[in-house]
Amino acid sequence: MTDPDAVQPPTPAPEPGAADAPDSRARRRETAACDALRTLMRDYYLYHFGARPPQQEDVPISLSLTVRPSQAWSVAFDPPFVEQIQGQLEDVQAGHDAYRRGRVHCFRCRSSQCEHSAPPDALSVFRAYTSTGVPEWCEMVQALIEARHEQVDRLYAAPPAVLALVQLGRDLKARQLSSFGKASKTYAILGQVVAGYFLTRERRGRNGESGQRFAVTFQAAEIRAPDGRLQLKLNPVVGGMTPDEWDELLVSGWRPWVARACEQAVRAVALLEQQAHAARDSGDPEQIRRQMRKLPQILNHLARSVEQGDRQSARRTQHVEDRRQQQRPIHKALDDAKAATAENLFYDEKRETVVACGKQGRAHVFSHDGRHVTSFVLAAGGADFRVRTQRWRPLQKNEIEEFRATLASLASGSEPVPAGGS
């Protein structure tokens, strides 16, 4: 009888030519499996992103497998292999923090600051990416003609109409090669609305409105934040205008319906970003696609809002529109200025005037000698924006005392008279 506690002699090594030990076979098959996975991921990356490898030296990839012992130990990727690696390789390839508001990323230059990344003039909108990933621009009217827009002639009516066109990302990237960013998430165009022509100022004359014409490309893009996290942006691209100048135009009461349409679209894109994060965390690729399919609805709503707002505006006279939107609170100027707290008194660095903000968004502009210049209704956040961009600054203590003393010296109870007459 064999003693179970007895030390057994070591198993002799197999003779040359003998069958492989189980560990040796496992290592050999692991090597074969790794080589197969290497080939699969390499070929996928080459097809979608080109030959330029990622900048990272080591790339962690997570894969999920299902093993069925009852079916001869069959192995299946769950979800499918391509769905698992797609998002991970996109994140690896994407350049982080490449987004610049008001610019379109150029994949040939690998920059959002090169000469290709901005419109050449105020009338131009984004047309498409070239095969080498260079942004291509054309005049708004040309974009409408190429899209066979049925109302393109209304751009030159009296007064001219504002038109908007929705374009899908796949069409804008149709010519772009994989090796020049077609599938890259550094700056992935999901769709856009091109709109115009707008006017930098509104003035009615016998022949309709006059002013400097310009067009806007509202581009919806998927990017990667500095930490690599997915972000969705509604990027306003305007030729000859910086993003701060565009924001200043919106909060100035220039065309309130444009500001409302933009604000709604920005909020909708921000909500979609949150839903995309939740879908991605769930690990269900179909849920991610389901959320992203909402984007065309957002762009269509933006386009409709811009066009409808223009049509409604055209039905009113300029005077009625100004009265409706601005309320022209001239009669409250002196009362609001006297009641304004230190937090509501500002100095306009550009016009060298004092601005007193009252209730319900009322804002009144005064010269240094206390003479009332004009009044208007300030959009929500308008004062904060002007301070942030250094257009306005808070009045200092001595300036506040001087301004209040100037107001007190005015005739008691007299109506302020705007400089220049009205």
C-alpha positions as MATLAB code, in Angstrom:
seq = 'MTDPDAVQPPTPAPEPGAADAPDSRARRRETAACDALRTLMRDYYLYHFGARPPQQEDVPISLSLTVRPSQAWSVAFDPPFVEQIQGQLEDVQAGHDAYRRGRVHCFRCRSSQCEHSAPPDALSVFRAYTSTGVPEWCEMVQALIEARHEQVDRLYAAPPAVLALVQLGRDLKARQLSSFGKASKTYAILGQVVAGYFLTRERRGRNGESGQRFAVTFQAAEIRAPDGRLQLKLNPVVGGMTPDEWDELLVSGWRPWVARACEQAVRAVALLEQQAHAARDSGDPEQIRRQMRKLPQILNHLARSVEQGDRQSARRTQHVEDRRQQQRPIHKALDDAKAATAENLFYDEKRETVVACGKQGRAHVFSHDGRHVTSFVLAAGGADFRVRTQRWRPLQKNEIEEFRATLASLASGSEPVPAGGS';
ca = [
       0.000    0.000    0.000;
       1.375    3.423   -0.962;
       1.849    5.978    1.814;
      -0.043    9.119    0.744;
       2.300   11.339    2.802;
       5.423    9.969    1.182;
       7.472   12.368   -0.933;
       7.110   11.411   -4.567;
      10.171   11.513   -6.826;
      10.130   14.334   -9.426;
       8.651   13.594  -12.816;
      11.504   13.268  -15.288;
      11.652   15.820  -18.109;
      10.226   14.553  -21.361;
      12.658   13.149  -23.773;
      13.290   15.105  -26.973;
      10.420   14.514  -29.362;
       8.030   13.566  -26.562;
       4.593   15.255  -26.362;
       4.598   18.837  -25.016;
       3.737   19.364  -21.366;
       0.360   21.124  -20.710;
       2.071   24.386  -19.613;
       4.157   24.481  -22.743;
       1.105   24.008  -24.958;
      -0.744   26.769  -23.082;
       2.125   29.209  -23.569;
       2.329   28.391  -27.258;
      -1.395   28.877  -27.744;
      -1.345   32.099  -25.730;
       1.345   33.380  -28.076;
      -0.788   32.430  -31.072;
      -3.850   34.139  -29.540;
      -1.844   37.292  -28.815;
      -0.541   37.337  -32.358;
      -4.081   37.001  -33.734;
      -5.317   39.867  -31.499;
      -2.306   41.972  -32.462;
      -3.130   41.513  -36.139;
      -6.814   42.294  -35.623;
      -6.148   45.533  -33.701;
      -3.318   46.619  -35.996;
      -5.428   46.138  -39.125;
      -8.401   47.945  -37.570;
      -6.193   50.880  -36.558;
      -4.479   51.085  -39.956;
      -7.810   51.062  -41.787;
      -9.455   53.743  -39.665;
      -6.546   55.958  -38.611;
      -3.667   55.378  -41.014;
      -0.088   54.262  -40.459;
       0.848   56.922  -37.883;
       0.902   55.062  -34.531;
      -0.504   56.496  -31.279;
       1.792   58.645  -29.174;
       1.398   56.380  -26.118;
       4.086   53.758  -25.641;
       1.764   51.359  -23.785;
      -1.947   51.204  -24.602;
      -4.194   49.349  -22.122;
      -7.075   47.566  -23.878;
      -9.867   45.770  -22.006;
     -11.697   42.854  -23.637;
     -14.709   40.898  -22.413;
     -15.085   37.178  -23.277;
     -17.765   34.566  -22.740;
     -16.658   30.907  -22.385;
     -19.137   28.016  -22.850;
     -17.649   24.782  -21.424;
     -20.735   22.812  -22.481;
     -20.035   23.758  -26.097;
     -16.503   22.397  -26.275;
     -15.184   25.451  -24.414;
     -16.173   27.816  -27.213;
     -15.129   31.445  -26.718;
     -17.035   34.510  -27.924;
     -16.373   38.218  -27.571;
     -19.285   39.833  -25.755;
     -19.954   42.488  -27.087;
     -18.356   41.736  -30.489;
     -14.627   42.369  -30.760;
     -14.825   45.425  -33.052;
     -17.403   47.125  -30.830;
     -15.122   46.626  -27.826;
     -11.962   48.018  -29.379;
     -13.551   50.798  -31.451;
     -14.082   53.292  -28.659;
     -10.841   52.372  -26.902;
      -8.709   52.880  -30.010;
     -10.557   56.122  -30.832;
      -9.626   57.442  -27.390;
      -6.022   56.332  -27.864;
      -5.712   58.017  -31.267;
      -7.537   61.249  -30.437;
      -5.495   64.316  -29.666;
      -6.542   65.899  -26.387;
      -7.288   69.589  -25.878;
      -7.079   70.360  -29.610;
     -10.404   72.226  -29.709;
     -10.362   75.973  -30.274;
     -13.715   77.734  -30.257;
     -14.380   79.572  -33.505;
     -11.863   77.418  -35.435;
     -12.012   74.109  -37.335;
      -9.214   71.594  -36.764;
      -6.868   71.049  -39.715;
      -5.606   67.463  -39.800;
      -2.872   68.118  -42.333;
      -1.309   70.824  -40.160;
      -2.467   69.066  -36.963;
      -3.545   72.440  -35.634;
      -6.615   74.571  -34.968;
      -4.586   77.764  -35.362;
      -3.274   77.437  -38.912;
      -4.420   79.537  -41.860;
      -6.782   76.775  -43.019;
      -8.771   76.574  -39.781;
     -10.748   79.838  -40.119;
     -13.004   81.199  -42.900;
     -11.180   83.477  -45.375;
     -13.917   86.136  -45.188;
     -17.216   87.019  -43.532;
     -19.376   85.433  -46.258;
     -17.750   81.979  -46.118;
     -18.931   78.819  -44.359;
     -17.333   75.395  -43.876;
     -17.791   73.345  -47.045;
     -16.031   70.030  -46.329;
     -12.719   68.416  -45.474;
     -10.402   67.729  -48.394;
      -8.848   64.290  -48.833;
      -5.845   65.395  -46.747;
      -7.981   66.745  -43.895;
      -7.722   70.450  -44.764;
     -10.841   72.559  -44.038;
     -12.404   73.835  -47.244;
     -14.539   76.998  -47.330;
     -17.035   78.531  -49.745;
     -19.491   81.411  -49.763;
     -22.851   80.733  -48.143;
     -24.697   81.173  -51.434;
     -22.468   78.549  -53.090;
     -23.239   76.069  -50.293;
     -26.969   76.575  -50.877;
     -26.591   76.182  -54.633;
     -24.614   72.944  -54.233;
     -27.309   71.637  -51.895;
     -29.986   72.666  -54.439;
     -31.755   74.812  -51.884;
     -35.065   75.885  -53.377;
     -35.110   79.340  -51.788;
     -31.569   80.504  -52.496;
     -32.924   83.509  -54.435;
     -34.391   84.895  -51.201;
     -30.866   85.853  -50.113;
     -31.142   88.762  -52.544;
     -34.769   89.759  -51.922;
     -35.714   93.162  -50.503;
     -35.292   92.868  -47.598;
     -33.008   89.794  -47.873;
     -33.988   86.642  -46.007;
     -31.833   84.631  -43.629;
     -31.586   80.985  -44.732;
     -30.217   77.947  -42.886;
     -28.975   74.600  -44.168;
     -28.412   71.418  -42.126;
     -25.533   69.171  -43.235;
     -24.509   65.781  -41.839;
     -20.992   64.955  -40.724;
     -20.605   61.966  -43.035;
     -21.175   64.226  -46.053;
     -18.690   66.810  -44.800;
     -16.026   64.087  -44.411;
     -16.852   62.052  -47.530;
     -13.570   62.849  -49.302;
     -11.381   62.766  -46.196;
      -8.893   59.887  -46.031;
      -8.551   57.701  -42.954;
      -4.886   58.606  -42.640;
      -5.897   62.283  -42.426;
      -8.429   62.116  -39.634;
     -11.664   60.809  -41.116;
     -12.408   58.635  -38.069;
     -10.383   60.687  -35.586;
     -12.025   62.007  -32.430;
      -9.510   64.843  -32.158;
     -12.201   66.918  -33.865;
     -15.050   64.815  -35.279;
     -17.697   66.832  -37.109;
     -21.088   65.264  -36.383;
     -23.087   67.813  -38.357;
     -23.541   71.529  -38.863;
     -25.937   74.347  -39.678;
     -24.761   77.077  -42.039;
     -26.850   80.234  -41.740;
     -26.879   83.698  -43.282;
     -26.616   86.233  -44.411;
     -26.855   88.272  -41.235;
     -26.088   91.971  -40.862;
     -23.689   93.364  -38.279;
     -26.150   96.178  -37.654;
     -29.801   96.734  -38.462;
     -30.861   99.897  -40.192;
     -33.965  100.361  -42.291;
     -33.794  102.417  -45.452;
     -35.931  102.771  -48.528;
     -34.335   99.678  -50.027;
     -34.534   97.594  -46.861;
     -31.802   96.839  -44.339;
     -28.171   97.715  -44.826;
     -24.992   96.723  -43.031;
     -22.032   94.340  -43.199;
     -23.182   90.874  -44.267;
     -21.779   87.712  -42.730;
     -22.551   83.986  -42.435;
     -22.169   81.576  -39.514;
     -21.237   77.890  -39.394;
     -22.735   76.265  -36.281;
     -20.660   73.088  -36.124;
     -21.493   70.183  -33.805;
     -18.281   68.328  -32.986;
     -17.119   65.485  -30.764;
     -13.765   66.184  -29.131;
     -11.602   65.005  -26.258;
     -10.989   67.147  -23.185;
      -7.471   67.488  -21.712;
      -8.190   64.466  -19.487;
      -9.381   62.418  -22.475;
     -13.069   62.592  -21.622;
     -15.611   62.815  -24.445;
     -17.108   66.253  -25.000;
     -19.707   67.592  -27.439;
     -19.451   71.196  -28.607;
     -21.606   73.537  -30.684;
     -18.859   75.579  -32.283;
     -19.819   78.950  -33.866;
     -17.399   79.745  -36.703;
     -17.674   83.286  -38.095;
     -15.283   84.808  -40.617;
     -13.637   88.006  -39.421;
     -15.115   87.718  -35.933;
     -13.602   86.276  -32.759;
     -15.689   84.077  -30.426;
     -15.759   86.924  -27.863;
     -17.040   89.332  -30.508;
     -19.738   86.850  -31.481;
     -20.786   86.446  -27.831;
     -20.802   90.226  -27.426;
     -23.084   90.503  -30.448;
     -25.528   87.963  -29.002;
     -25.817   89.598  -25.569;
     -26.137   93.084  -27.052;
     -29.733   92.490  -28.145;
     -28.630   92.534  -31.801;
     -31.032   89.828  -32.976;
     -32.669   88.265  -29.908;
     -34.125   85.338  -31.819;
     -30.631   84.250  -32.883;
     -29.443   84.417  -29.268;
     -32.427   82.347  -28.118;
     -31.898   79.723  -30.833;
     -28.184   79.430  -29.979;
     -28.844   79.177  -26.255;
     -31.393   76.394  -26.754;
     -29.051   74.481  -29.057;
     -26.103   74.796  -26.651;
     -28.247   73.496  -23.772;
     -29.507   70.589  -25.890;
     -25.951   69.607  -26.910;
     -24.797   69.793  -23.264;
     -27.667   67.475  -22.242;
     -26.788   65.102  -25.082;
     -23.200   65.009  -23.808;
     -24.422   63.930  -20.365;
     -26.585   61.207  -21.915;
     -23.646   60.030  -24.039;
     -21.483   59.729  -20.917;
     -24.157   57.657  -19.186;
     -24.520   55.430  -22.251;
     -20.748   54.973  -22.494;
     -20.482   54.077  -18.815;
     -23.122   51.398  -19.384;
     -20.822   49.696  -21.907;
     -23.666   49.269  -24.412;
     -22.555   50.552  -27.866;
     -26.139   50.519  -29.180;
     -27.237   52.846  -26.375;
     -24.429   55.248  -27.318;
     -25.547   55.244  -30.964;
     -29.154   55.751  -29.889;
     -28.233   58.874  -27.939;
     -26.049   60.318  -30.701;
     -28.875   59.927  -33.226;
     -30.621   62.788  -31.420;
     -28.123   65.315  -32.783;
     -29.782   65.883  -36.197;
     -32.978   66.855  -34.360;
     -31.056   69.525  -32.443;
     -29.521   70.914  -35.627;
     -32.859   70.917  -37.461;
     -34.466   72.814  -34.582;
     -31.650   75.368  -34.636;
     -32.068   75.906  -38.384;
     -35.858   76.292  -38.105;
     -35.542   78.722  -35.202;
     -33.095   80.920  -37.103;
     -35.251   81.062  -40.237;
     -38.577   81.510  -38.401;
     -37.142   84.232  -36.201;
     -35.987   86.103  -39.287;
     -39.405   85.807  -40.949;
     -41.209   87.025  -37.831;
     -38.778   89.903  -37.487;
     -39.342   90.918  -41.108;
     -43.078   91.313  -40.475;
     -42.496   94.108  -37.989;
     -41.112   97.539  -38.580;
     -37.700   98.173  -37.073;
     -39.188  100.624  -34.592;
     -41.764   98.107  -33.328;
     -39.086   95.403  -33.024;
     -36.835   97.703  -31.021;
     -39.681   98.692  -28.734;
     -40.714   95.063  -28.201;
     -37.252   93.711  -27.529;
     -35.573   96.587  -25.739;
     -38.546   98.345  -24.123;
     -36.413  101.552  -24.323;
     -36.641  102.264  -20.549;
     -35.537  105.906  -20.885;
     -38.039  107.225  -18.336;
     -36.500  105.029  -15.609;
     -32.900  106.096  -16.263;
     -32.445  108.649  -13.483;
     -34.405  106.657  -10.882;
     -32.467  103.455  -11.626;
     -29.122  105.287  -11.601;
     -29.835  106.859   -8.202;
     -30.964  103.519   -6.742;
     -28.125  101.420   -8.244;
     -25.861   99.715   -5.728;
     -22.090   99.657   -6.113;
     -22.346   96.151   -7.652;
     -24.547   97.523  -10.447;
     -22.386  100.470  -11.528;
     -19.819   99.951  -14.284;
     -17.402  101.880  -16.465;
     -17.442  101.127  -20.206;
     -13.766  101.121  -21.214;
     -14.543  101.369  -24.923;
     -17.069  104.225  -24.870;
     -15.760  105.878  -21.680;
     -19.213  106.071  -20.133;
     -20.859  105.004  -16.874;
     -23.466  102.233  -16.970;
     -26.099  101.893  -14.240;
     -28.040   98.625  -14.145;
     -31.561   98.543  -12.719;
     -34.290   95.963  -12.274;
     -35.630   93.662  -15.014;
     -32.385   93.931  -16.990;
     -32.619   97.700  -17.533;
     -29.278   99.381  -18.282;
     -28.669  103.121  -18.614;
     -25.591  104.816  -20.063;
     -24.381  108.210  -18.792;
     -21.578  110.525  -19.808;
     -19.061  111.856  -17.260;
     -21.146  114.975  -16.697;
     -24.244  112.924  -15.857;
     -25.914  113.384  -19.231;
     -28.070  110.417  -20.230;
     -26.806  108.783  -23.439;
     -29.119  105.802  -24.016;
     -30.983  102.958  -22.335;
     -31.468   99.332  -23.271;
     -32.433   95.976  -21.822;
     -29.425   93.807  -20.954;
     -29.649   90.090  -21.743;
     -29.213   87.646  -18.861;
     -25.528   87.429  -17.952;
     -24.703   90.401  -20.176;
     -23.029   92.447  -17.439;
     -20.934   89.499  -16.233;
     -19.817   88.782  -19.796;
     -18.713   92.373  -20.393;
     -16.736   92.403  -17.139;
     -15.154   89.045  -17.949;
     -14.060   90.257  -21.385;
     -12.822   93.536  -19.874;
     -15.272   95.638  -21.865;
     -16.698   96.904  -18.558;
     -15.180   97.178  -15.113;
     -16.840   97.910  -11.750;
     -16.722  101.552  -10.701;
     -14.236  102.311   -7.949;
     -15.391  103.842   -4.681;
     -14.285  107.390   -5.536;
     -15.857  107.099   -9.006;
     -19.162  106.008   -7.483;
     -19.159  108.979   -5.118;
     -18.367  111.336   -7.980;
     -21.112  109.861  -10.192;
     -23.732  110.093   -7.453;
     -22.727  113.650   -6.686;
     -23.115  114.507  -10.367;
     -26.600  112.986  -10.454;
     -27.577  114.843   -7.286;
     -26.566  118.142   -8.855;
     -29.032  117.655  -11.707;
     -32.363  119.392  -11.550;
     -34.522  117.474   -9.089;
     -37.290  115.508  -10.784;
     -36.303  116.510  -14.321;
     -36.527  113.908  -17.075;
     -33.080  112.932  -18.406;
     -32.509  114.126  -21.948;
     -30.564  111.646  -24.155;
     -27.404  113.008  -25.711;
     -27.956  113.721  -29.378;
     -31.666  114.381  -29.069;
     -33.917  111.349  -28.631;
];
